[in-house]
Amino acid sequence: MISQYKLREERFRDGIEKKKLLWNEISEVLKSVGVTCTGEQAEGKWKSLLRAFRKAKTLGLQKKAFPFFTEMSENEEVVESSELDYTAESQEQGNLSLYIMCM
C-alpha cells in the first residue's frame, strides 16, 4: 500500500482528481494481489498506518512496535505530506476517524 500511495502522491496533492478515485485505484491493485478491500477501507488503512508510524516514531519504538517503520521512514516526505492532508481533512470533518482494516 505504501508504494501504491507513493506512485500517486502527486495526484493526491494536486487536487485535480478526487481522492476517492485514487483510493479506488489502489483498492484494485490490492485486489490483484489478493487483498480484498474497498477504496474507503484502503484509505482507512492508510490513516491507520500514518497513526502507527507517528506513534512509533514519537516513542522511539521503531521496528519493534511498527513493522513498516523502515519503509515509511524511507518515504518520509510522502508520509509528511499525507499527514498534512489528513490533518486538515479530519478537522474539516469534525475529527471523524475510520477504523476499517483491509482484509
Residue pairs with C-beta under 8 A, 6 or more apart in sequence:
1 26
1 30
1 42
1 45
1 46
1 49
1 102
2 49
2 68
2 71
2 72
2 75
2 78
4 25
4 26
4 29
4 30
5 12
5 26
5 46
5 78
5 82
6 75
6 78
8 22
8 25
8 26
9 78
9 81
9 82
11 17
11 22
12 19
12 22
12 82
12 85
13 81
13 85
19 43
20 39
20 40
21 39
23 39
23 40
23 42
23 43
23 46
24 38
24 39
25 39
26 39
26 42
27 37
27 38
27 39
27 41
27 42
30 36
30 37
30 42
30 102
31 37
35 102
35 103
36 102
36 103
37 45
37 102
37 103
40 98
40 100
41 100
41 101
41 102
42 102
43 98
44 98
44 99
44 100
44 101
44 102
45 100
45 101
45 102
46 82
47 86
47 97
47 98
48 98
48 99
48 101
49 68
49 72
50 79
50 82
50 83
50 86
52 65
52 66
52 68
53 66
53 68
53 69
53 72
53 79
54 83
55 61
55 65
55 66
56 62
56 65
56 66
56 69
57 69
57 73
59 65
62 69
63 69
63 70
66 72
72 79
90 96
90 97
